Amino acid sequence: EEVAFTTAPLITLGCIMMRKCHLNTCPVGVATQDPELRKKFNGQPEHLINYLFLIAEDVRSIMSGLGCRTFNELVGRTDLLRPKAHLKE
């Protein structure tokens, strides 16, 4: 199975979402190969590690509430899905 962590990890490293990644002009040096722009990068790997540990903790909490220990136990378990109350008709 897959899990997608879209922009949140980039934000933890200092991305300000300028949408210039493909232009090699990232103003904070996250997504560039230009040595001058790379000098502006202040991100710390520890910030990303902490973020991922917090996500893992939340996932473990949710999974234990569902009675599952692994992701594989969740595959195909549509009986665990419930609509949000405010979306019910």
C-alpha positions, 0 to 999 in steps of 0.5 A: 500500500501507499502513503503520500506525504505531499507538501508537509515535509517540505514545509518542515524543511522551510519551503514557503510554497513559492511554486518556483521549484521547476525554475531552479529559483527557490528563494529559500534554497529547498529545491535548487541546485544553484550553489548561491541559492542553496546557501539560503537553506536553513532546514534541519533534518531533525525537523523532518524527523520529528514531524514524521515521528509525530505522524507515526504516533498519530497513526499508531493511535488511530490504528490501535483504536481500530484494533489493528497493529499493522497497515496490512491488517487495514487493507480491504477493511471497508467495515472500518470506514464511517462517513463523517457525521456532518456529511450524512444526509 
